[in-house]
């Protein structure tokens, strides 16, 4: 199954529109509002602004599995992201990235190894997966790799070329 075939629900509970990700290079990131890494939203939004016109989008996946750092309702998450960080990229419903209730999207993503060759569970908030327009997972970046890192921007640019 391709990542493109996994049904996703927008943060507001509606189906995520096909044009949100179809035909695009997508950086899927599990996000949280009360994490020490939350300032990465600034870099994620910068990537969105820099590459959106070239067929790229960030896709935020709120997750409350790491020390309860995303406890809010969908409305609270949306308000926080838009007012604090000016987030313009799509956010999907809060989901599990690990464990028995792992969302099908993350069942596929977590099969991808990072730069050190390690696959498996998401380590923490703000782990990033770069997905090609055809649904192939191109790269995995652990939480401490910031969005502005050359490894991420280089991978995005190579995927867009």
N, C-alpha and C positions, 0 to 999 in steps of 0.2 A: 504494500500500500504506500502510495506517495503521501508526503505531508500535505499536499494540496487536496487530498481526499478526506482529510480529517475535518469533520464539521466543528466549527468554532462559533462560540457565542460571544457577542460584543458585551462590554461591561454593563450596558443598559439592559441586557437580557434578550436583545433581538439577535437574529442570526448575523454573523459578521458578513458584511457585503463581499461578494466575490472580488470586486475590484480593489479591496483593501490589500490583498496579497497576490492575486493572480498575475502572472507574468512579471513579477518583481523579485528582486533580491531582497530577502527578509532577514533581519537580525532579530531573533526571538530572544527575549530577556525576561526571566522571572523577577518581578519587581516587588518592592516593599516600601512603605511610607515612613517606617520608624526604624530604619537600619542605619548603621554607620556608613554604609555605602550608598544611601539614598541620594546624596549629591551627584551620583552618576547620572541622574535624570538630566542634568545640565548637558553633559556630553552626549547622551543619547539624542536629546533634542537637537543638538548641534549637528549630529550625523544626519538626522532627518532633514534638517534645513539644507545641508550641504549636498545631499545626494538624491533627494526626493524627485527632482526633475529628471533624473537619469534612470528612473525605474527602481528605486530602493525605498524600503520602509523599515522602520523599527516596529516590532509588535510586542507590546508589553503584556505580560501575563502575571497579574497579581497573585501572590502566594503567601499564605499565613503559616507555613510549615516550619519556619526557622525562628524559634523563640517568640512566636506570636507577633511578628513585626509588621503584619498587614492585617490588623483586626477590623478595619472599617468596613462599612457597607459600600456597595457599588457607588452610590452617590457621594459618599465621603471620599472615596478613592479618587473619583473623577474630579471633584472640587479641589482636593489637595494637589493633584497633578497639574491641573490647568492653572490654578492661581499661584502656586508656589514655584512651578518650573515651566509654565507655559507649554506644557506637553500638547503637541498637535498630532502625534502618531496614534494609531489605534491601540486601545486596551481591550483585552478580552476578559471574560468572567474570571473571578478568583478560582484557582484550581490547585490541585495537588501535583507536585512535580516528582515526588518520591512515594514509595510505599504501595500498599495494596490498592489504594484509590488513585494511583497515578493516572493522569489524563492521557488518552491515547496519543496526543501530540508528543508528550514527554516520554511515552513508551518508546517512540521512535527516536527522538532526539538523544536520549541517554545512551543509545547504542553507539553513538559517535565518540571516538576518543579525542582527547585534547592533545596539545602539542607534545606532551610527554608520553602519549600512548595510553592514557587511562580513560576508560569509558565508565559507565555505571551512574550511580546516583548523582544528582545535582548537589554540590557541596554547600551552597549558601545562596542568599539572595544575589541577584545581578549576574548570574551565570548566563553566558551568551552563546547562541548557536546561529551561524550564518547559513542560510538556506538559499539554494539557487532557484531560479524561476521554475525549473522542472520538478522541484521538490527534493533534490539531492542535498544532504547536509554537507556543506563544504568545510566547515571549521567549527571548533568548540573553544571558547575562551572562558577560563575560570573567573570567579567573581572579582578578584583583585586586578584583573586586566581592565584598565579603564577604557571607555569608549574612544578616547583620543589616541590610544596606543597605535603605533605604526603597524603592528601586526593586524589590528582590526581594520584600520583604514586601507591598508594595502590589500587585504583580502576582499574588502568591499569593492575597491577599484578594479581588482582583477576579475571579480565576478561580473562587474558591469561592462567590462571591455568587450 
